[in-house]
Amino acid sequence: MTGDGQSIYQQRRQRIEQAVTLERPDRVPVVLQYAGFAALARGAPMAEFVSSPARATELMLAAYDLIGGGDGVNYGSFWPYSLCRSFAARVRVPGQDLPPNEMWQVDEQEVMEPQDYRRILEEGWPAFFERLLRDRLGFRPPPAPPPGFDLKALWAGRGAPVLCGGQVTTPLELLCGARSLGQFARDLHRRPEEVAAAMEEIAPHLAAGACGRARALGLPGVWLGGWRSAPAMLSRPMWERFVWPFFRRLALEIAGQGLWVILHLDADWTRELERFRELPRRQCIMALDGATDIWRAKEVLGGHMCLMGDVPPHLLCLGTPDQVYDYSRRLVQGLGPEGFILHSGCDIPANAPLGNVRAMVAAAEA
């Protein structure tokens, strides 16, 4: 990296760190999160993009060059089969199960039976889950990276820090994916004690691997995700029993390793925003997708944790550059400058026009 490149990298990293630690940066940072967008933006078949994490990274870097800005990226590579570990579900992959230019798909089916709750306790979660991945989910480990492949250094060469070095989801997300939504909803009513016991066995085995990966890569954060565990999906008594104790435990474990907790919250979490004040101050990033009221989140959590979001996917995909810019500027001016990172609501859609993504970046840099 040249001296100028190093200076840009350090400036951007400091800007992001100041947002996370609730200091006042020189301006609101903008962080990009995308995967399939890189393939379409560069005109590459989706099957090529998912052929290896190294090729995905190459295309993501090339897309970053096209965008022409951004203070960092949430994650810097992609491997579709990693979703098997996050969702406990099969994944259909372009070029394998789908035409070469289709998006990958999480193919939720009932791959876990009611008696498997008992098996989890008998075998232990690590042994049970590895067998589930191998025998029922079709998981494929990524190919070995090429010599000299260094994710952090590759992105640093573009002046872009990477935030996320590992991923973890909660016991509810894993059991819901493996049982399927309908069956798992029945389990919560018909066999709640079995579900709770399985969750207690699962929880201690989730965060250590993700934290270890983040430290090995030299990256500052771990992604802690929730979607079926959103309060909009569950009554408060259900949420208090089956979600929050485990979510809180995982967040505290990640923070205890000195890492940022990147709370990737899909769907609507507005009802329980107050509970997030129980998490460590100035060490969490709450990433919202447009369903949670981000303005209410600022009222409740401003001064406690950084917010990140929430330019909606439909706006990035179907809006005009002016509409994207105006929405993004409202976020920047109303939620910043302290404790806010401009970001898409979840991933930038694969088919988002390049001009719209550039408009989001421009709104932060104005």
C-alpha positions in Angstrom: 0.0 0.0 0.0 1.3 3.4 -0.9 1.7 6.2 1.7 -1.4 7.9 0.4 -3.4 4.6 0.4 -2.3 4.0 4.0 -3.4 7.4 5.0 -6.9 7.0 3.4 -7.3 3.6 5.1 -6.4 5.0 8.5 -8.7 8.0 8.0 -11.6 5.7 7.1 -10.9 3.3 9.9 -10.8 6.1 12.4 -14.1 7.5 11.1 -15.8 4.1 11.6 -14.3 3.6 15.0 -15.4 7.0 16.1 -18.9 6.2 15.0 -18.9 2.9 16.9 -17.5 4.5 20.1 -20.0 7.4 19.9 -17.3 10.0 19.3 -17.8 12.8 16.7 -16.2 11.9 13.4 -15.4 14.4 10.7 -18.5 13.2 8.9 -20.9 10.2 9.0 -19.2 7.1 7.5 -20.8 5.0 4.9 -20.2 1.2 4.9 -21.2 -1.1 2.0 -22.6 -4.5 2.3 -23.1 -6.6 -0.9 -22.5 -9.9 -2.5 -24.5 -10.7 -5.6 -24.4 -7.1 -6.6 -20.7 -7.5 -7.3 -21.4 -10.1 -10.0 -24.1 -8.1 -11.8 -22.2 -4.9 -11.5 -19.2 -6.5 -13.2 -21.2 -8.5 -15.7 -20.0 -11.9 -14.3 -22.2 -15.0 -14.1 -23.5 -15.6 -10.6 -22.0 -19.1 -10.8 -18.6 -17.6 -11.3 -19.1 -15.3 -8.3 -19.9 -18.3 -6.0 -17.2 -20.6 -7.4 -14.8 -19.7 -4.5 -14.4 -17.1 -1.8 -11.3 -15.9 -3.6 -13.2 -15.2 -6.8 -16.1 -13.6 -4.9 -13.6 -11.3 -3.2 -12.0 -10.3 -6.6 -15.4 -9.3 -8.0 -16.4 -7.5 -4.8 -13.2 -5.5 -5.0 -13.9 -4.7 -8.6 -17.5 -3.6 -7.7 -16.0 -1.4 -5.0 -13.9 0.3 -7.7 -17.0 0.9 -9.8 -18.9 2.5 -6.9 -15.9 4.8 -6.4 -16.3 5.4 -2.7 -17.3 4.1 0.7 -15.5 4.1 4.0 -15.5 0.3 4.4 -17.3 -2.9 3.8 -19.2 -5.0 6.3 -17.8 -8.3 5.0 -15.2 -8.8 2.2 -15.9 -12.2 0.8 -18.7 -14.7 0.2 -19.3 -18.4 0.2 -22.9 -19.5 -0.4 -22.7 -22.8 1.6 -21.8 -20.7 4.7 -25.5 -20.0 4.8 -26.1 -23.6 5.8 -24.3 -22.9 9.0 -26.3 -19.6 9.6 -29.8 -20.9 8.7 -29.4 -24.7 9.3 -31.0 -25.1 5.9 -30.1 -26.3 2.5 -28.8 -23.8 0.0 -29.4 -24.0 -3.8 -26.4 -22.6 -5.7 -26.2 -21.2 -9.2 -24.3 -23.4 -11.6 -25.1 -26.4 -9.3 -28.8 -26.5 -8.5 -29.9 -23.4 -10.4 -29.1 -21.7 -13.8 -25.8 -19.9 -13.8 -27.2 -16.4 -13.5 -29.8 -17.1 -10.8 -29.3 -15.9 -7.2 -28.6 -18.6 -4.6 -31.6 -19.6 -2.5 -32.0 -20.7 1.1 -34.2 -23.8 0.6 -35.9 -24.3 4.0 -37.2 -27.8 4.5 -37.9 -29.9 7.6 -34.5 -31.6 7.9 -34.7 -32.1 11.7 -37.3 -34.3 13.4 -38.9 -33.9 16.9 -36.8 -36.7 18.3 -33.7 -34.8 17.3 -34.2 -32.5 20.3 -33.3 -35.5 22.5 -30.4 -36.4 20.1 -28.9 -32.9 20.5 -28.7 -33.5 24.3 -27.4 -37.0 23.9 -24.7 -36.3 21.2 -23.9 -32.7 22.1 -24.6 -29.9 19.6 -21.2 -29.9 17.8 -21.4 -33.6 16.8 -25.1 -33.3 16.0 -24.7 -30.2 13.8 -21.7 -31.5 11.9 -23.7 -34.6 11.0 -26.7 -32.4 10.1 -24.5 -30.4 7.8 -22.9 -33.4 6.1 -25.9 -35.7 5.8 -29.0 -33.5 5.4 -27.9 -30.0 4.3 -25.3 -30.7 1.6 -22.8 -28.3 3.1 -19.5 -27.9 1.2 -16.5 -26.4 2.8 -14.8 -23.6 0.8 -11.8 -24.5 -1.4 -8.4 -23.6 0.1 -7.5 -20.0 -0.6 -4.7 -19.3 -3.1 -1.2 -18.6 -1.7 -0.9 -15.2 -0.2 -4.7 -14.6 0.0 -5.1 -12.1 2.9 -8.7 -10.7 3.0 -7.8 -7.7 5.3 -4.8 -6.7 3.2 -6.7 -7.0 -0.1 -9.4 -4.5 1.1 -6.8 -2.3 2.8 -5.2 -2.0 -0.6 -8.4 -0.2 -1.7 -8.3 1.9 1.5 -11.4 0.0 2.8 -11.6 -1.5 6.3 -13.6 -4.7 6.7 -15.8 -4.8 9.8 -17.0 -8.4 10.1 -14.6 -11.3 10.6 -17.1 -14.0 11.8 -20.8 -14.8 11.9 -23.0 -16.4 14.5 -26.8 -16.8 14.9 -28.9 -17.8 17.9 -30.2 -21.2 18.9 -33.7 -20.1 17.8 -32.6 -19.3 14.3 -30.8 -22.7 13.9 -33.7 -24.8 15.2 -36.3 -22.8 13.3 -34.4 -23.3 10.0 -33.8 -27.0 10.6 -37.4 -27.7 11.7 -38.9 -25.2 9.3 -41.0 -22.2 10.4 -44.3 -24.0 10.7 -43.1 -27.0 12.5 -40.9 -25.0 14.9 -43.8 -22.7 15.8 -45.8 -25.8 16.8 -42.8 -27.0 18.8 -42.7 -23.8 20.9 -46.2 -24.6 22.0 -46.2 -28.4 22.1 -42.7 -29.2 23.5 -41.3 -25.9 24.9 -39.2 -27.8 27.6 -37.4 -29.8 24.9 -36.8 -26.7 22.8 -35.4 -24.8 25.8 -33.2 -27.7 26.8 -31.8 -28.0 23.3 -31.1 -24.2 23.2 -29.2 -24.4 26.5 -27.0 -27.1 24.9 -26.5 -25.2 21.7 -25.7 -21.7 23.0 -22.2 -22.4 24.6 -20.9 -23.7 21.2 -21.8 -20.8 18.9 -19.6 -17.7 19.5 -16.1 -19.1 20.1 -15.5 -20.1 16.5 -16.7 -16.8 15.1 -14.6 -14.8 17.5 -11.6 -17.0 16.7 -12.1 -16.3 12.9 -12.3 -12.6 13.5 -9.1 -12.5 15.5 -7.3 -14.7 13.0 -8.3 -12.4 10.2 -7.4 -9.3 12.2 -10.9 -7.9 11.8 -12.8 -6.0 14.5 -16.3 -7.4 14.6 -18.5 -10.4 14.7 -21.9 -10.5 13.0 -24.8 -11.6 15.3 -27.9 -12.1 13.3 -31.6 -12.4 13.9 -34.7 -12.6 11.6 -37.1 -15.2 12.9 -36.2 -14.1 16.4 -37.5 -10.6 15.8 -40.1 -9.4 18.3 -42.5 -9.0 15.4 -42.5 -12.8 15.1 -43.0 -13.8 18.7 -45.1 -12.8 21.7 -43.3 -11.1 24.5 -43.3 -14.1 26.8 -42.0 -16.3 24.0 -39.4 -13.8 23.1 -38.3 -13.4 26.7 -37.8 -17.1 27.1 -36.5 -18.3 23.7 -34.7 -15.3 22.2 -33.3 -12.6 24.5 -31.4 -14.7 27.1 -29.4 -16.4 24.3 -29.1 -13.3 22.2 -27.8 -11.4 25.2 -25.4 -14.2 26.2 -23.9 -14.4 22.7 -23.5 -10.6 22.5 -21.7 -10.4 25.9 -19.4 -13.3 24.9 -18.4 -11.5 21.7 -17.9 -8.2 23.5 -15.9 -10.0 26.2 -13.4 -10.9 23.5 -12.8 -7.2 22.8 -14.7 -7.4 19.5 -17.5 -5.3 18.1 -21.0 -6.9 18.1 -22.6 -6.3 14.8 -26.3 -6.8 15.5 -27.7 -7.7 12.1 -31.4 -7.3 12.9 -33.8 -8.2 10.0 -37.5 -7.6 10.4 -39.1 -5.4 13.1 -37.3 -5.2 16.5 -39.0 -1.9 17.6 -40.9 -3.4 20.5 -37.8 -4.5 22.4 -35.3 -1.7 21.7 -35.0 -0.9 25.4 -33.6 -4.3 26.1 -30.5 -3.5 24.0 -29.4 -1.1 26.7 -28.3 -4.2 28.6 -25.5 -4.8 26.1 -22.1 -3.1 26.5 -22.0 0.6 25.7 -19.9 1.8 22.8 -19.1 -1.8 21.6 -22.2 -2.6 19.5 -23.5 -1.7 16.1 -27.2 -2.1 15.5 -27.7 -2.7 11.8 -31.3 -2.3 10.7 -33.1 -3.2 7.5 -35.9 -0.7 7.3 -38.5 -2.6 9.2 -37.4 -1.4 12.7 -38.1 2.2 13.4 -34.6 3.6 13.2 -35.7 7.0 14.5 -37.2 5.4 17.6 -33.9 3.4 17.9 -32.0 6.7 18.0 -34.3 8.0 20.8 -33.8 4.8 22.9 -30.2 3.9 22.1 -28.5 7.1 21.1 -25.6 7.6 23.5 -25.4 3.8 24.1 -24.7 2.1 20.8 -24.0 3.0 17.1 -26.8 2.6 14.6 -26.2 1.4 11.0 -28.7 1.5 8.2 -31.2 1.7 6.7 -31.5 2.6 3.0 -34.3 0.2 2.0 -33.6 -2.5 -0.6 -36.7 -1.5 -2.6 -35.5 2.1 -2.8 -32.0 1.0 -3.9 -33.5 -1.3 -6.5 -36.5 0.7 -7.8 -35.9 4.3 -6.8 -34.1 7.0 -8.7 -30.6 8.3 -7.7 -32.2 11.5 -6.4 -34.7 9.6 -4.2 -31.9 7.5 -2.8 -29.8 10.5 -2.2 -32.6 12.4 -0.4 -33.5 9.5 1.8 -29.8 8.9 2.7 -29.3 12.6 3.5 -32.2 12.6 5.9 -30.6 9.7 7.7 -27.2 11.4 7.8 -28.5 14.8 9.0 -31.1 13.4 11.4 -29.2 10.5 13.0 -25.6 11.7 12.9 -22.9 12.8 13.2 -22.2 10.8 16.4 -23.1 7.1 16.6 -24.4 6.5 13.1 -23.1 4.7 10.0 -25.0 5.0 6.7 -25.6 1.6 5.2 -28.1 -0.3 3.1 -31.0 -2.1 4.8 -29.4 -5.6 4.8 -27.5 -6.3 1.5 -27.5 -4.0 -1.4 -29.8 -5.8 -3.9 -28.0 -7.7 -6.6 -29.9 -5.8 -9.3 -29.6 -2.3 -7.7 -28.5 0.2 -10.4 -25.0 1.4 -9.9 -26.1 5.0 -9.9 -28.3 4.4 -6.9 -25.5 2.9 -4.9 -23.3 5.8 -5.8 -26.0 8.2 -4.7 -26.1 6.6 -1.2 -22.3 7.0 -0.9 -22.5 10.6 -2.1 -25.0 11.4 0.5 -22.5 10.6 3.3 -19.6 12.3 1.6 -21.5 15.5 0.8 
